[in-house]
Every structure is written in C-alpha cells, then in structure tokens.
Amino acid sequence: YGINDDMGYRKHMEDAHTLIQDMNISSLTKFGLAPQSFFGIFDGHGGHEASQYLNLHLHKHVITQVQSRTSLIESANNEEIDSIIIESLEAAFKQTDEAFLKESDRPQAGSTATTVFIAGSRMYIANVGDSRTVLSRRGKAVRLSNDHKPSRPDEAQRIRNTGGFIIHGRIMGELAVSRAFGDCEFKTYDTSGTQSTLQLEDDFGNEQPTVNPNEILKGPLVIATPEVTIASLKDDEDFLVMGSDGLFDVFEDQAAVDYIKDQLIKCGDVQRAVEALVECAIGTQGSRDNVTAIVVLFKEISSM
C-alpha cells in the first residue's frame, strides 16, 4: 500500500489517516476472515481534533466490538457472519462518536470517515461523510462508499423529518456533510436549560435570525451511523483508492483509477504513485483543500 497527504493551500492540516496491518482477531479465522487489516481516512472540519481522535481510537473500538461478539461469531454460520461484522462496525462508530463528544475539549469539531476493514478475502467499507473509497476492477472504477451530502434526497428527508432544514446545500446553512463524527451543535438537543443557538448567514455574509435547536429538533441532524458495503476480493480486483474530498472534488472516480494505474505502470511503485496522485490533485487539478490518499494493491503491478 501507499499513503500520502498534503495540506495544500489551507493554513492547517485537518485530515488524518490510519493504517493497521494486522488486527489479530482470532475468532474470525474459522471463516477464513484472516488476516485482518484496517485503513481509514478522516477529513476534519472546524479543527483537527475529531479527525485525530478517530486516527487514535476508531480502529481500537472496531477490534473491541468484534471481540465482544466472540460467542456470536463462534456459533454463527457463513450467512450470519457478515451481519455480525456490520453490527460491530456500526457499534464502533457509535462508541467512538459518543466518546469524542464526551471527552473532547472541542466537541464542535467534526470529521468524516471512510474506512476499509479487510478480513481475508472480504472487504467491509464503512463510510460517514464525503470522503470516498473506490475499487479498480479490471481497470474500471467501482465506487464502494456513498457520499453523505445534505443534497442527497434520502439524507435531506431525514434532516427535514428531524426538524432541520437545508440552505445552499448546507444543514441549517452551515454544514456541508449530513453525517459526521463530532459537530456537537448538530447533535445535542433538549439539553437541561442550555440555550445554544445556530447563527446563520446568507451568501453575502449577512447574519440571519438565530435558531435555537432545542425548540425545533426531534433528534440529531448529523449522525455518525455508517453505511456499510461488502465486496469480495477475487482475481479481478486491482487496487483500492481511498481519498478525502480534496482528492475526489477534482478527480472523477475513473480518472483517479486511470491515473494511479498509469503511475504504477510508469514507476512500478505504489508509494510513488500515490504521491504523484496527491501532487497532481493540488498542483494540476487545482484542489484548494487538504488532500489525503491511500492506495492498497491487490495484485502485482506487472499483471495490470
């Protein structure tokens, strides 16, 4: 695999990433789901606190949640094991979000997460927000994660059902992702007597009337519940490309796959290929954001 990140034209680096090569969860071995590895990209906003917290803790909570279901795993059949792992990932995301909101000095900071848990020949892709995971299958891009934007019809409906609204593609005129870790002001409501408010602005920076979330919300507007997809590793899979939106805002999925494949063939090294991808995103494609990318190879470069 290869990993590269760059602050780009931003003043601060808010992206973070995690690479765990061996999670050593022995209970999964009987299903052939070994060894296990974990890759994650976390795109922070409002500071680096949330993304750094995920970098330190999310993979540990995944291990804890899977191990806590050892008895279920031991009695499961092949049809049930996927559901147990999905349940473990969902619980780990929930545990991590709740812990960050409780422990952090800046719970208003937030972060996306796109993660891949590889167990043997199975991949479990869990995503919150608009970072992205794309698979190259025989040179064709296959998106394995779904972006969580307020403009997505099902996400917009969930937000409205909760009592929120969307202005200029942002929740309450402020947040451009509909699922994230942290972002406490979009999650805490009906608190004991506290009168937190959201101060909105229009496109010209003029302040609009403040909104008291406690008066309108039926639940959290922003959630950290991941969407989980499953893919099997076969002979057709070339590599994974994972990236923050600083990458995929300037690269279409297929263009990113094509670029990585060309670089792999050209230089024969995955680390140099991913470095070239990030450099191209900022220097040539004009990304104005932090850019982080991970490429995970599944076959020899000579066979592509």
TORKOL-4160 file (C-alpha; in steps of 0.2 Angstrom, whole numbers, padded with zeros to 4 digits, m for minus):
304
<pt num="1" X="0000" Y="0000" Z="0000"/>
<pt num="2" X="0005" Y="0018" Z="m0001"/>
<pt num="3" X="m0001" Y="0034" Z="0008"/>
<pt num="4" X="0002" Y="0052" Z="0005"/>
<pt num="5" X="m0006" Y="0068" Z="0012"/>
<pt num="6" X="m0003" Y="0087" Z="0009"/>
<pt num="7" X="m0010" Y="0102" Z="0017"/>
<pt num="8" X="m0012" Y="0110" Z="0000"/>
<pt num="9" X="m0017" Y="0129" Z="0001"/>
<pt num="10" X="m0025" Y="0128" Z="0018"/>
<pt num="11" X="m0017" Y="0136" Z="0033"/>
<pt num="12" X="m0020" Y="0120" Z="0044"/>
<pt num="13" X="m0020" Y="0101" Z="0041"/>
<pt num="14" X="m0036" Y="0094" Z="0047"/>
<pt num="15" X="m0035" Y="0077" Z="0038"/>
<pt num="16" X="m0029" Y="0061" Z="0047"/>
<pt num="17" X="m0027" Y="0043" Z="0042"/>
<pt num="18" X="m0025" Y="0026" Z="0050"/>
<pt num="19" X="m0016" Y="0010" Z="0043"/>
<pt num="20" X="m0017" Y="m0006" Z="0054"/>
<pt num="21" X="m0009" Y="m0020" Z="0045"/>
<pt num="22" X="m0014" Y="m0034" Z="0057"/>
<pt num="23" X="m0029" Y="m0033" Z="0069"/>
<pt num="24" X="m0026" Y="m0051" Z="0076"/>
<pt num="25" X="m0045" Y="m0055" Z="0079"/>
<pt num="26" X="m0043" Y="m0074" Z="0081"/>
<pt num="27" X="m0062" Y="m0078" Z="0081"/>
<pt num="28" X="m0064" Y="m0073" Z="0063"/>
<pt num="29" X="m0051" Y="m0086" Z="0057"/>
<pt num="30" X="m0063" Y="m0101" Z="0056"/>
<pt num="31" X="m0072" Y="m0091" Z="0042"/>
<pt num="32" X="m0056" Y="m0088" Z="0033"/>
<pt num="33" X="m0058" Y="m0070" Z="0038"/>
<pt num="34" X="m0039" Y="m0068" Z="0042"/>
<pt num="35" X="m0028" Y="m0059" Z="0042"/>
<pt num="36" X="m0037" Y="m0043" Z="0046"/>
<pt num="37" X="m0031" Y="m0025" Z="0041"/>
<pt num="38" X="m0039" Y="m0008" Z="0043"/>
<pt num="39" X="m0037" Y="0008" Z="0033"/>
<pt num="40" X="m0046" Y="0024" Z="0036"/>
<pt num="41" X="m0046" Y="0042" Z="0030"/>
<pt num="42" X="m0053" Y="0056" Z="0041"/>
<pt num="43" X="m0057" Y="0073" Z="0035"/>
<pt num="44" X="m0059" Y="0085" Z="0049"/>
<pt num="45" X="m0068" Y="0102" Z="0049"/>
<pt num="46" X="m0068" Y="0115" Z="0062"/>
<pt num="47" X="m0051" Y="0110" Z="0068"/>
<pt num="48" X="m0041" Y="0094" Z="0068"/>
<pt num="49" X="m0047" Y="0087" Z="0085"/>
<pt num="50" X="m0061" Y="0075" Z="0078"/>
<pt num="51" X="m0050" Y="0068" Z="0064"/>
<pt num="52" X="m0035" Y="0065" Z="0076"/>
<pt num="53" X="m0047" Y="0057" Z="0088"/>
<pt num="54" X="m0053" Y="0045" Z="0075"/>
<pt num="55" X="m0035" Y="0041" Z="0070"/>
<pt num="56" X="m0031" Y="0036" Z="0088"/>
<pt num="57" X="m0047" Y="0027" Z="0093"/>
<pt num="58" X="m0058" Y="0021" Z="0079"/>
<pt num="59" X="m0049" Y="0005" Z="0075"/>
<pt num="60" X="m0047" Y="0000" Z="0093"/>
<pt num="61" X="m0066" Y="0001" Z="0095"/>
<pt num="62" X="m0068" Y="m0009" Z="0079"/>
<pt num="63" X="m0057" Y="m0023" Z="0087"/>
<pt num="64" X="m0066" Y="m0021" Z="0104"/>
<pt num="65" X="m0083" Y="m0023" Z="0096"/>
<pt num="66" X="m0079" Y="m0038" Z="0086"/>
<pt num="67" X="m0071" Y="m0046" Z="0100"/>
<pt num="68" X="m0086" Y="m0043" Z="0111"/>
<pt num="69" X="m0096" Y="m0053" Z="0099"/>
<pt num="70" X="m0085" Y="m0069" Z="0100"/>
<pt num="71" X="m0098" Y="m0080" Z="0106"/>
<pt num="72" X="m0110" Y="m0075" Z="0092"/>
<pt num="73" X="m0096" Y="m0077" Z="0080"/>
<pt num="74" X="m0092" Y="m0095" Z="0086"/>
<pt num="75" X="m0110" Y="m0100" Z="0084"/>
<pt num="76" X="m0113" Y="m0091" Z="0068"/>
<pt num="77" X="m0114" Y="m0098" Z="0050"/>
<pt num="78" X="m0107" Y="m0091" Z="0034"/>
<pt num="79" X="m0123" Y="m0082" Z="0031"/>
<pt num="80" X="m0123" Y="m0073" Z="0048"/>
<pt num="81" X="m0105" Y="m0068" Z="0049"/>
<pt num="82" X="m0107" Y="m0053" Z="0038"/>
<pt num="83" X="m0121" Y="m0046" Z="0049"/>
<pt num="84" X="m0111" Y="m0048" Z="0064"/>
<pt num="85" X="m0096" Y="m0038" Z="0057"/>
<pt num="86" X="m0108" Y="m0024" Z="0050"/>
<pt num="87" X="m0116" Y="m0023" Z="0068"/>
<pt num="88" X="m0098" Y="m0022" Z="0075"/>
<pt num="89" X="m0093" Y="m0008" Z="0064"/>
<pt num="90" X="m0109" Y="0002" Z="0067"/>
<pt num="91" X="m0107" Y="0000" Z="0086"/>
<pt num="92" X="m0088" Y="0005" Z="0084"/>
<pt num="93" X="m0093" Y="0021" Z="0075"/>
<pt num="94" X="m0106" Y="0025" Z="0088"/>
<pt num="95" X="m0095" Y="0021" Z="0103"/>
<pt num="96" X="m0081" Y="0032" Z="0095"/>
<pt num="97" X="m0093" Y="0047" Z="0092"/>
<pt num="98" X="m0100" Y="0047" Z="0109"/>
<pt num="99" X="m0083" Y="0046" Z="0117"/>
<pt num="100" X="m0077" Y="0060" Z="0107"/>
<pt num="101" X="m0092" Y="0071" Z="0111"/>
<pt num="102" X="m0090" Y="0067" Z="0129"/>
<pt num="103" X="m0071" Y="0068" Z="0131"/>
<pt num="104" X="m0065" Y="0081" Z="0119"/>
<pt num="105" X="m0062" Y="0099" Z="0123"/>
<pt num="106" X="m0068" Y="0104" Z="0106"/>
<pt num="107" X="m0083" Y="0093" Z="0103"/>
<pt num="108" X="m0089" Y="0106" Z="0090"/>
<pt num="109" X="m0075" Y="0100" Z="0078"/>
<pt num="110" X="m0081" Y="0086" Z="0066"/>
<pt num="111" X="m0074" Y="0074" Z="0054"/>
<pt num="112" X="m0079" Y="0062" Z="0040"/>
<pt num="113" X="m0073" Y="0044" Z="0039"/>
<pt num="114" X="m0071" Y="0032" Z="0025"/>
<pt num="115" X="m0064" Y="0015" Z="0032"/>
<pt num="116" X="m0060" Y="m0002" Z="0024"/>
<pt num="117" X="m0059" Y="m0017" Z="0036"/>
<pt num="118" X="m0051" Y="m0031" Z="0026"/>
<pt num="119" X="m0053" Y="m0049" Z="0033"/>
<pt num="120" X="m0046" Y="m0062" Z="0022"/>
<pt num="121" X="m0054" Y="m0060" Z="0005"/>
<pt num="122" X="m0069" Y="m0049" Z="0011"/>
<pt num="123" X="m0069" Y="m0030" Z="0012"/>
<pt num="124" X="m0081" Y="m0021" Z="0023"/>
<pt num="125" X="m0082" Y="m0002" Z="0018"/>
<pt num="126" X="m0089" Y="0009" Z="0032"/>
<pt num="127" X="m0092" Y="0027" Z="0027"/>
<pt num="128" X="m0098" Y="0043" Z="0036"/>
<pt num="129" X="m0097" Y="0059" Z="0026"/>
<pt num="130" X="m0090" Y="0063" Z="0009"/>
<pt num="131" X="m0073" Y="0055" Z="0009"/>
<pt num="132" X="m0073" Y="0041" Z="m0003"/>
<pt num="133" X="m0067" Y="0023" Z="m0007"/>
<pt num="134" X="m0066" Y="0017" Z="m0025"/>
<pt num="135" X="m0061" Y="0000" Z="m0031"/>
<pt num="136" X="m0052" Y="m0003" Z="m0048"/>
<pt num="137" X="m0059" Y="m0019" Z="m0055"/>
<pt num="138" X="m0050" Y="m0024" Z="m0071"/>
<pt num="139" X="m0046" Y="m0006" Z="m0074"/>
<pt num="140" X="m0064" Y="0000" Z="m0071"/>
<pt num="141" X="m0069" Y="0011" Z="m0056"/>
<pt num="142" X="m0082" Y="0004" Z="m0044"/>
<pt num="143" X="m0087" Y="0016" Z="m0030"/>
<pt num="144" X="m0088" Y="0007" Z="m0014"/>
<pt num="145" X="m0094" Y="0021" Z="m0002"/>
<pt num="146" X="m0109" Y="0033" Z="m0003"/>
<pt num="147" X="m0106" Y="0052" Z="0000"/>
<pt num="148" X="m0117" Y="0059" Z="0013"/>
<pt num="149" X="m0122" Y="0076" Z="0007"/>
<pt num="150" X="m0137" Y="0086" Z="0013"/>
<pt num="151" X="m0142" Y="0087" Z="m0006"/>
<pt num="152" X="m0144" Y="0068" Z="m0006"/>
<pt num="153" X="m0163" Y="0065" Z="m0007"/>
<pt num="154" X="m0164" Y="0052" Z="0007"/>
<pt num="155" X="m0152" Y="0062" Z="0018"/>
<pt num="156" X="m0162" Y="0078" Z="0015"/>
<pt num="157" X="m0178" Y="0069" Z="0020"/>
<pt num="158" X="m0170" Y="0063" Z="0036"/>
<pt num="159" X="m0164" Y="0080" Z="0041"/>
<pt num="160" X="m0182" Y="0088" Z="0037"/>
<pt num="161" X="m0190" Y="0074" Z="0047"/>
<pt num="162" X="m0179" Y="0078" Z="0062"/>
<pt num="163" X="m0184" Y="0097" Z="0061"/>
<pt num="164" X="m0169" Y="0104" Z="0052"/>
<pt num="165" X="m0168" Y="0112" Z="0035"/>
<pt num="166" X="m0156" Y="0115" Z="0021"/>
<pt num="167" X="m0150" Y="0131" Z="0014"/>
<pt num="168" X="m0137" Y="0132" Z="m0001"/>
<pt num="169" X="m0134" Y="0114" Z="0001"/>
<pt num="170" X="m0129" Y="0115" Z="0020"/>
<pt num="171" X="m0138" Y="0109" Z="0035"/>
<pt num="172" X="m0145" Y="0125" Z="0044"/>
<pt num="173" X="m0135" Y="0134" Z="0031"/>
<pt num="174" X="m0119" Y="0129" Z="0039"/>
<pt num="175" X="m0113" Y="0111" Z="0037"/>
<pt num="176" X="m0109" Y="0103" Z="0020"/>
<pt num="177" X="m0110" Y="0085" Z="0026"/>
<pt num="178" X="m0125" Y="0076" Z="0033"/>
<pt num="179" X="m0116" Y="0063" Z="0043"/>
<pt num="180" X="m0100" Y="0066" Z="0053"/>
<pt num="181" X="m0092" Y="0062" Z="0069"/>
<pt num="182" X="m0092" Y="0077" Z="0082"/>
<pt num="183" X="m0101" Y="0093" Z="0077"/>
<pt num="184" X="m0110" Y="0093" Z="0094"/>
<pt num="185" X="m0121" Y="0108" Z="0090"/>
<pt num="186" X="m0130" Y="0097" Z="0077"/>
<pt num="187" X="m0132" Y="0083" Z="0089"/>
<pt num="188" X="m0135" Y="0089" Z="0106"/>
<pt num="189" X="m0153" Y="0095" Z="0109"/>
<pt num="190" X="m0166" Y="0096" Z="0123"/>
<pt num="191" X="m0152" Y="0099" Z="0135"/>
<pt num="192" X="m0155" Y="0104" Z="0153"/>
<pt num="193" X="m0159" Y="0123" Z="0151"/>
<pt num="194" X="m0145" Y="0127" Z="0140"/>
<pt num="195" X="m0150" Y="0139" Z="0126"/>
<pt num="196" X="m0137" Y="0135" Z="0112"/>
<pt num="197" X="m0141" Y="0144" Z="0095"/>
<pt num="198" X="m0136" Y="0142" Z="0077"/>
<pt num="199" X="m0131" Y="0159" Z="0069"/>
<pt num="200" X="m0134" Y="0158" Z="0050"/>
<pt num="201" X="m0128" Y="0169" Z="0037"/>
<pt num="202" X="m0134" Y="0172" Z="0019"/>
<pt num="203" X="m0122" Y="0171" Z="0004"/>
<pt num="204" X="m0117" Y="0189" Z="0006"/>
<pt num="205" X="m0111" Y="0186" Z="0025"/>
<pt num="206" X="m0127" Y="0195" Z="0032"/>
<pt num="207" X="m0132" Y="0187" Z="0048"/>
<pt num="208" X="m0150" Y="0179" Z="0048"/>
<pt num="209" X="m0161" Y="0176" Z="0063"/>
<pt num="210" X="m0153" Y="0164" Z="0076"/>
<pt num="211" X="m0161" Y="0147" Z="0078"/>
<pt num="212" X="m0162" Y="0138" Z="0095"/>
<pt num="213" X="m0161" Y="0119" Z="0091"/>
<pt num="214" X="m0169" Y="0115" Z="0107"/>
<pt num="215" X="m0185" Y="0122" Z="0100"/>
<pt num="216" X="m0186" Y="0113" Z="0084"/>
<pt num="217" X="m0176" Y="0097" Z="0083"/>
<pt num="218" X="m0183" Y="0080" Z="0086"/>
<pt num="219" X="m0166" Y="0072" Z="0086"/>
<pt num="220" X="m0148" Y="0074" Z="0079"/>
<pt num="221" X="m0147" Y="0082" Z="0062"/>
<pt num="222" X="m0130" Y="0075" Z="0059"/>
<pt num="223" X="m0127" Y="0057" Z="0063"/>
<pt num="224" X="m0111" Y="0046" Z="0064"/>
<pt num="225" X="m0120" Y="0030" Z="0058"/>
<pt num="226" X="m0110" Y="0022" Z="0044"/>
<pt num="227" X="m0116" Y="0015" Z="0028"/>
<pt num="228" X="m0108" Y="m0002" Z="0026"/>
<pt num="229" X="m0105" Y="m0011" Z="0009"/>
<pt num="230" X="m0096" Y="m0028" Z="0007"/>
<pt num="231" X="m0085" Y="m0033" Z="m0008"/>
<pt num="232" X="m0076" Y="m0049" Z="m0011"/>
<pt num="233" X="m0058" Y="m0050" Z="m0017"/>
<pt num="234" X="m0056" Y="m0060" Z="m0032"/>
<pt num="235" X="m0044" Y="m0061" Z="m0047"/>
<pt num="236" X="m0052" Y="m0046" Z="m0055"/>
<pt num="237" X="m0048" Y="m0033" Z="m0041"/>
<pt num="238" X="m0033" Y="m0022" Z="m0045"/>
<pt num="239" X="m0032" Y="m0009" Z="m0030"/>
<pt num="240" X="m0042" Y="0002" Z="m0019"/>
<pt num="241" X="m0041" Y="0021" Z="m0019"/>
<pt num="242" X="m0046" Y="0030" Z="m0004"/>
<pt num="243" X="m0047" Y="0049" Z="m0003"/>
<pt num="244" X="m0053" Y="0064" Z="0006"/>
<pt num="245" X="m0065" Y="0076" Z="m0004"/>
<pt num="246" X="m0049" Y="0086" Z="m0008"/>
<pt num="247" X="m0045" Y="0072" Z="m0020"/>
<pt num="248" X="m0062" Y="0067" Z="m0026"/>
<pt num="249" X="m0068" Y="0085" Z="m0029"/>
<pt num="250" X="m0055" Y="0087" Z="m0043"/>
<pt num="251" X="m0054" Y="0069" Z="m0049"/>
<pt num="252" X="m0069" Y="0058" Z="m0055"/>
<pt num="253" X="m0068" Y="0040" Z="m0049"/>
<pt num="254" X="m0062" Y="0033" Z="m0066"/>
<pt num="255" X="m0050" Y="0047" Z="m0068"/>
<pt num="256" X="m0042" Y="0043" Z="m0051"/>
<pt num="257" X="m0041" Y="0025" Z="m0056"/>
<pt num="258" X="m0033" Y="0028" Z="m0073"/>
<pt num="259" X="m0020" Y="0040" Z="m0065"/>
<pt num="260" X="m0015" Y="0028" Z="m0052"/>
<pt num="261" X="m0014" Y="0013" Z="m0065"/>
<pt num="262" X="m0003" Y="0024" Z="m0077"/>
<pt num="263" X="0008" Y="0029" Z="m0062"/>
<pt num="264" X="0010" Y="0011" Z="m0056"/>
<pt num="265" X="0015" Y="0005" Z="m0073"/>
<pt num="266" X="0026" Y="0020" Z="m0076"/>
<pt num="267" X="0036" Y="0020" Z="m0060"/>
<pt num="268" X="0032" Y="0002" Z="m0053"/>
<pt num="269" X="0030" Y="0008" Z="m0035"/>
<pt num="270" X="0014" Y="0011" Z="m0026"/>
<pt num="271" X="0021" Y="0024" Z="m0014"/>
<pt num="272" X="0027" Y="0035" Z="m0028"/>
<pt num="273" X="0011" Y="0033" Z="m0037"/>
<pt num="274" X="0000" Y="0039" Z="m0023"/>
<pt num="275" X="0012" Y="0054" Z="m0020"/>
<pt num="276" X="0010" Y="0058" Z="m0039"/>
<pt num="277" X="m0009" Y="0057" Z="m0037"/>
<pt num="278" X="m0009" Y="0070" Z="m0022"/>
<pt num="279" X="0003" Y="0081" Z="m0031"/>
<pt num="280" X="m0007" Y="0081" Z="m0047"/>
<pt num="281" X="m0023" Y="0085" Z="m0037"/>
<pt num="282" X="m0016" Y="0101" Z="m0029"/>
<pt num="283" X="m0004" Y="0106" Z="m0042"/>
<pt num="284" X="m0013" Y="0102" Z="m0059"/>
<pt num="285" X="m0031" Y="0099" Z="m0054"/>
<pt num="286" X="m0032" Y="0114" Z="m0043"/>
<pt num="287" X="m0038" Y="0107" Z="m0026"/>
<pt num="288" X="m0040" Y="0120" Z="m0013"/>
<pt num="289" X="m0042" Y="0108" Z="0001"/>
<pt num="290" X="m0031" Y="0096" Z="0011"/>
<pt num="291" X="m0028" Y="0080" Z="0001"/>
<pt num="292" X="m0026" Y="0063" Z="0008"/>
<pt num="293" X="m0025" Y="0047" Z="m0002"/>
<pt num="294" X="m0022" Y="0029" Z="0001"/>
<pt num="295" X="m0019" Y="0015" Z="m0012"/>
<pt num="296" X="m0020" Y="m0003" Z="m0007"/>
<pt num="297" X="m0013" Y="m0015" Z="m0021"/>
<pt num="298" X="m0021" Y="m0032" Z="m0023"/>
<pt num="299" X="m0011" Y="m0039" Z="m0037"/>
<pt num="300" X="0007" Y="m0037" Z="m0045"/>
<pt num="301" X="0009" Y="m0022" Z="m0055"/>
<pt num="302" X="0016" Y="m0032" Z="m0069"/>
<pt num="303" X="m0001" Y="m0041" Z="m0071"/>
<pt num="304" X="m0011" Y="m0025" Z="m0073"/>
